């Protein structure tokens, strides 16, 4: 029998409606499960069992009255710690931050609270979200539940680990270059980077989005019902749109799928990763889709220009800190931003121009296809105490060649599990769609869930 902490959000919602399970029972089960896992996994910060139980009791009363706030009323959720929740500090993953309670919920947290979700706590991230790792100067080292010696990825590190470990069914992360999809891929869960503006966020920033991280596409679709509601505080958000997020069926026959297994820049794709993605493409083809190769469109000039701009931006932020706080920033981050001190205006402008160059290249290259299939990362997970797959500040971004383009092009993209290495480490398949076709990406990912082999049993503490 499936234990309560393993039940999907869809199953829990039906159980609450039928009164076969209560939100309080579920909260107690998830809290107990977290307490078994957390000493070794270190995925949470500001874990709040008492607050969660209070929210669960309020939800239970609403269900008893037949007045739930949403289909997800009473369902446990974790929230990445850079998404503000009222009364909780926002460390941004770094010991350099002064801990001041947030005055209000950021839009994604506000939507989940309005829907009656039960807040378990915040999930961990690396310093300023600028690493694809669970390494942080503030949080304990987060680990991958499939192998505790390995990394969950980042920057939504704790969210990916929590989803795979069964800290309830719903988790939310953020993504500016792959920070939802990378940990989702390395932890074997589903993660959606929505179209930019689909999920209002605060503060907004070029390429930055928030999105669901779950064990299934259906649970992510349920979250999108709440997360996609409008919020005036994000001036970059899309207009409200009536989307039937649970209409997940799709006819694969005749769909044109681009298959990309060479990002054009960065770390080479390992044979195991390439083989898993190509095998997924063959299954789509056998189901009636038309699969054609997609040539690389990301150049070194684009990737390194964007990296140069980010270094300069982060160097300005960090250099503005008092010396004693600046010294607390993770050394890897300090080394990565150091070249920013000597970046001139012309060089900075050329770097900034690469955001638009990559956007245009991605849109042009993917336009012939309904969707694009690729690896999420060219490599599987890496040692837990490394900052990046290359673990070298000079090559800090060399693993985001597949994910970065779709932040810049504002296209929706998801990671869905498509197999594992000989050592048992998950491999993520990226599915990218045309701009604003978030539902289409969910539909194709749901089709893949039906096509793939049965999943392995989830890891246990």
Secondary structure, 3 states (H helix, E strand, C coil): CCCHHHCCHHHHHHHHHHCCCCHHHHHHHHHHHHHHHHHHHCCEECCCHHHHHHHHHHHHHHHHHCCCCCCCCCCEEEEECCCCCCCCECCCCCCCCCCCECCCCCHHHHHHHHCCCEEEEEECCCHHHCCCCCCCCCCCCCCECCECCECCCCCCHHHHHHHHHCCCCEEEEEECCCCCHHHHHHHCCEEEECCCCCCCCCCCCCCCEEEEEECCHHHHHHHHHHHCCCCCCCCCCCCCCCCCCCCCCCCCCCCEEEEECCCCCCCCCCHHHHHHHHHHHHHHHHCCCEEEECCCCCCHHHHHHHHHHHHHHHHHHHHCCCHHHHCCCCHHHHHHHHHHHHCCHHHHHHHHHHHHHHHHHHHHHHCCCCEEEEECCCCCCCECCCCCCCCCHHHCCCCCCCCHHHHHCCCCEEEEEEEECCCCCEEEEEEEECCCCHHHHHHHHHHHHHHCCCCCCCCCC
